[in-house]
Amino acid sequence: MDPVKLAKLQAQAAANRLGGKGTVRRKVVRKTKPSGAQDDKKLQGALKKLNVQPIAGVEEVNMFKEDGTVLHFQAPKVHAAVSANTFAIYGTGQSKELTELVPGILNQLGPDSLASLRKLAESYQAIQQGQRTTNPAAEDDDDDVPDLVENFDEADKTAGLD
């Protein structure tokens, strides 16, 4: 092999080397990405400081919003710290309409909750009525004008004879 070429290759190899003599050269530098598990560990640490306890047997959680939609969690994990009045609910939440969930949740509500649900339904209906009146395309403009049924020329001729 050519000694000039060998010296040039050794110089290039020395320039790319990270460690000392005899260390393996790294081909690709891997960058670490923050994972969801890391966030979950931080959340668990914060909840542990609050001394939360898991609550077993929770099948579903519904959170009612003011606009009439419901944030629905099916089979969530629920932790609670009663002394700190703190509840942690995790799982996949879905935004659903109130009308979709009403038949399934009526038997779960008490008398106080039923009254508040009735008020919520009334406010939801008021919002829906407000949207209908503000939407001019939804209204029928033909209701104000009666349909043309008779021939006015004939009625005009008969009126002139009297």
Sequence and secondary structure as in RCSB ss.txt:
>XXXX:A:sequence
MDPVKLAKLQAQAAANRLGGKGTVRRKVVRKTKPSGAQDDKKLQGALKKLNVQPIAGVEEVNMFKEDGTVLHFQA
PKVHAAVSANTFAIYGTGQSKELTELVPGILNQLGPDSLASLRKLAESYQAIQQGQRTTNPAAEDDDDDVPDLVE
NFDEADKTAGLD
>XXXX:A:secstr
  HHHHHHHHHHHHHH  SSTT    SS       HHHHHHHHHHHHHHTT EEE    EEEEE TTSEEEEEES
 EEEEETTTTEEEEES EEEEEHHHHHHHHGGG  HHHHHHHHHHHHHHHHHHHHHHHH TTTS GGGSS    S
 HHHHHHHHHH 
